[in-house]
């Protein structure tokens, strides 16, 4: 358990605040991303892809899948932070495993470790049929809100 979880940050109110922050993001709305599950160290993001996100082969563009992974990786780490902490992605690695066919995708991200200034999380994107289409790992910078 992280220090933040031990300090009681992992509350329903905090998870509700994370959901609210996600809902008001114009970027998440544009990409059709929804934050379906928020738990300590875990989130699930879903996407109903838009036709304009398909490439010439009718497959969801890798850049859109990468954006979904990036969002989920950061939100997973956010569950182990406090309100007012600032987070941004430092590094992301994505492996494309299969063509992302279809329009509905789900990304589950889990925290590997969240420390004082960085967090590391991993994610898997699945298509409607449950097949894995991509996996990723990211390092997230955390600037903790000053105490007091």
Secondary structure, 3 states (H helix, E strand, C coil): CCHHHHCCCCCHHHHHHHHHHHHCCHHHHHHCEEEEEEECCEEEEEEECCHHHECCCCCECHHHHHHHHHHHHHHHHHCCCCCCCEEEEEEEEEEECCCCCCCEEEEEEEEEEECCCEEEEEEEEEECCCCEEEEEEEEEEEECCCCC
